[in-house]
Structures are given as C-alpha cells and as structure tokens.
Amino acid sequence: MLTEILENIFWLGHDGFMIKADGKIVTIDPYQVETVEPADILLITHAHYDHCSPKDIEKLQKDSTVIVTEPESAGQLSGDIRVMKPGEALAVAGTKIEAVAAYNTNKTFHPKEKNWLGFVVTLGGSRIYHAGDTDLIDEMEGLNVDIALLPVSGTYVMTAQEAVEAAKRIKPKIAIPMHYDSLVGSEADAHAFAKGLEGICEVRLINRC
C-alpha cells in the first residue's frame, strides 16, 4: 500500500506536491507550475507568495475544487474555501485533513502567532505529513505518520541537519525532502538530509515533474 502511494506522489518543485489516491488529486502549495492536472483538493499552508500563489492556484482550480487553508491565504483566493487553524480536522469528499502547526523558532519569517499550517492528509490508506514552512517544533511529536515531507534548505526553514532531527522525532516510514533547489537551497541539502538518516529512515528524493 505504501509503495502504491509513493508512486503517486509528485514533486512540483519548492514545497509543491501533487498526490493521486482514492480517485482524487490533492495538490499542496503549487508555485510556478506548468502543466498539472486540475485538483480536487488544494491545500495552502500559508500566505507567502511562493506558497499561496493565486495565479498558480487558478490554473489548477475547477468548479468543484475545495481549497483548504488559513485565513490570510483565504483572503487572497476565491471558490469553495475551508479555513482551518492548527489542531483542527475536517473531511473533504471523504479525505481526512488535519491542520498542524508550522512556525519558526529561531527566525522571524513564520511567527507562531500567525497560526500558519502544515497538514496531515490520509490518502490511499497512508498518513502523509506536509510540514509547511517550519523549524523543528515540539508539535512534531506524536504525529504518527507514514510519510513526512520536510523542508531542508535552511534560511527560512529547517536546515538539512535540523530536518534529520525532525525525522528522528516524527519516525515516519519514509521521509521526502522539499523546499530546496528553488528560491533557496540546493540538491546538496537533500543529499545531506538523506545521508543523515542512513540506517534510521528510508529517504526518497523525488524528481521534479
């Protein structure tokens, strides 16, 4: 089951992912996308332009698309929008979506008081955690997820080594690096992340689609 869902997780670059499962397409934080299939559910973590990109979101919207996000991003978008804050959960067309905290602890780009989001989505029988733009935070304890998508580039988010510590804390079956080789970070960050988890957790580096 985990192998099947992994084959249907597509990295769109930066923090963007498309996941196909359960007859749905769930897309997270699309930014500078080219040709991508329209989404049934769009998850937007926070209001920064490289995560809440109205022109990219519009490319992926259809009449029935549901957008799940936080209030600041919701104010920039139109359509069927569901607003969440950390600690809340909802179901969209049978897909369980949990909002979790995402914030900086040693920098000021993503203040905790903004209540910006990461998500845990249950798809294809697996729990998939998209961390959003975050540092290593206490709320990562006890997430109980199968797959963790973790930022690794530093500057605005965790460094590769901090992301290694996050994966050790979260204990997913598989970790996937993100937030690199775009505005900040490089493939070296992703490889450092993978090396740091050797013998601890399987790491998958997904080619940008």
C-alpha positions in Angstrom: 0.0 0.0 0.0 2.8 2.4 0.9 4.6 1.5 -2.4 1.5 2.4 -4.3 1.0 5.8 -2.7 4.7 6.6 -3.2 4.3 6.0 -6.9 1.6 8.7 -6.9 3.4 11.5 -5.1 4.7 14.0 -7.5 7.0 16.9 -6.5 6.1 20.1 -8.3 9.2 21.9 -7.1 9.8 24.0 -4.0 7.1 22.9 -1.5 4.6 21.9 -4.1 3.3 18.3 -4.3 0.5 16.5 -6.2 -0.8 13.3 -4.7 -3.2 11.0 -6.6 -5.1 8.5 -4.5 -8.6 7.3 -3.7 -9.8 8.7 -7.1 -8.8 12.2 -6.1 -6.0 14.6 -6.8 -4.7 16.6 -3.8 -2.3 19.4 -4.6 -0.3 21.3 -1.9 1.3 24.7 -2.3 1.6 24.9 -6.1 4.1 27.5 -7.2 5.4 28.2 -10.8 3.6 25.1 -12.1 3.5 24.3 -15.8 1.1 21.6 -16.9 -0.5 19.9 -14.0 -3.9 18.2 -13.7 -6.7 20.1 -12.0 -7.0 19.4 -8.3 -10.0 18.1 -6.4 -8.5 19.5 -3.2 -5.9 22.3 -2.9 -4.0 22.7 0.4 -2.3 26.0 1.0 0.0 26.2 4.0 0.4 30.0 4.4 0.2 33.4 2.7 3.8 33.9 1.4 3.8 34.3 -2.4 5.7 31.1 -3.0 3.0 29.0 -1.2 -0.2 31.0 -1.8 0.2 31.8 -5.5 -3.3 32.8 -6.8 -2.2 32.5 -10.4 -0.9 29.0 -9.9 -3.9 28.0 -7.9 -6.3 29.4 -10.6 -4.5 27.1 -13.1 -5.5 24.1 -11.0 -9.0 25.0 -10.0 -12.1 23.6 -11.4 -15.7 24.4 -10.3 -15.7 21.6 -7.7 -12.2 22.2 -6.3 -12.1 22.7 -2.5 -9.3 24.9 -1.1 -8.2 24.3 2.5 -6.1 27.0 4.1 -5.7 29.6 6.8 -7.4 33.0 7.0 -4.7 35.2 5.5 -4.4 33.0 2.4 -8.2 32.6 2.1 -8.5 36.4 1.7 -6.4 36.2 -1.5 -8.4 33.4 -3.1 -11.9 32.6 -4.4 -14.0 29.5 -4.7 -15.0 26.8 -2.2 -12.6 27.6 0.7 -12.4 25.9 4.0 -10.4 27.7 6.7 -8.5 25.9 9.4 -6.2 26.5 12.3 -3.6 24.1 13.9 -5.3 21.4 15.9 -8.4 21.2 13.7 -9.5 18.4 11.4 -12.1 18.1 8.7 -13.1 15.7 5.9 -13.4 16.8 2.2 -15.1 14.3 0.0 -14.1 11.5 2.4 -10.5 12.7 2.7 -9.4 13.4 6.2 -7.3 16.6 6.6 -5.6 17.6 9.8 -4.1 21.0 10.3 -0.9 21.1 12.3 1.4 23.9 13.5 4.2 25.3 11.3 6.4 28.1 12.6 9.9 29.4 13.2 11.7 29.1 16.5 15.0 30.9 15.8 13.9 33.3 13.0 11.0 35.6 12.3 9.7 34.7 8.8 6.9 32.4 10.1 5.7 33.6 13.5 3.8 31.1 15.7 1.0 33.6 16.3 0.1 33.6 12.6 -1.3 30.1 13.0 0.0 29.1 9.6 -0.2 25.4 8.7 1.3 22.1 8.0 -1.1 19.3 7.0 -1.6 15.6 7.7 -3.7 14.0 4.9 -4.9 10.5 4.9 -4.8 9.1 1.4 -4.5 5.6 0.0 -4.5 4.2 3.5 -1.4 6.3 4.4 -0.9 9.3 6.6 1.1 11.9 4.8 2.6 14.9 6.6 3.4 18.1 4.7 5.3 20.2 7.2 4.8 23.6 5.6 7.5 26.2 6.3 8.7 25.3 9.8 11.6 24.8 12.1 11.9 21.8 14.4 9.0 22.2 16.7 7.5 20.3 19.7 4.2 19.7 17.8 6.0 17.2 15.6 6.0 14.7 18.5 3.3 12.1 18.2 2.2 12.9 14.6 2.0 9.2 13.8 2.5 9.5 10.0 3.8 7.1 7.3 5.3 9.7 5.0 6.9 13.0 6.0 7.6 15.8 3.5 10.1 18.0 5.3 11.9 21.3 4.3 15.7 21.1 4.3 17.1 24.3 2.8 17.7 26.5 5.9 17.3 30.3 5.7 13.5 30.4 6.1 13.0 26.8 7.4 14.9 23.9 8.9 18.4 23.1 7.8 19.1 19.6 6.5 20.5 18.6 9.9 17.5 20.0 11.7 15.3 18.2 9.3 17.2 15.0 10.2 16.3 15.6 13.8 12.7 16.3 12.9 12.5 12.9 11.1 14.0 11.2 14.1 11.3 12.8 16.2 8.5 12.0 13.8 9.6 8.5 13.0 7.9 8.2 9.6 8.4 5.1 7.4 9.6 7.3 4.6 10.9 10.9 4.6 10.9 13.1 1.5 12.9 16.4 1.4 11.4 19.6 0.0 12.0 23.4 -0.1 15.3 23.2 -2.0 16.7 23.8 -5.5 14.3 26.7 -6.0 14.4 30.1 -4.2 16.9 28.8 -1.6 18.8 25.5 -1.0 20.2 23.0 -3.4 20.3 19.3 -4.2 23.2 19.1 -1.7 20.8 19.9 1.1 18.5 17.0 0.0 21.5 14.6 -0.2 22.8 15.8 3.2 19.3 15.0 4.6 19.3 11.5 3.1 22.9 10.8 4.4 21.9 12.0 7.9 19.1 9.4 8.0 21.0 6.4 6.7 20.2 3.4 8.8 17.4 5.3 10.5 14.7 6.0 8.0 14.1 5.5 4.3 14.5 8.7 2.3 13.1 9.2 -1.2 14.3 12.0 -3.4 11.6 12.7 -6.0 12.4 14.3 -9.3 10.5 17.5 -10.1 7.7 16.8 -12.5 
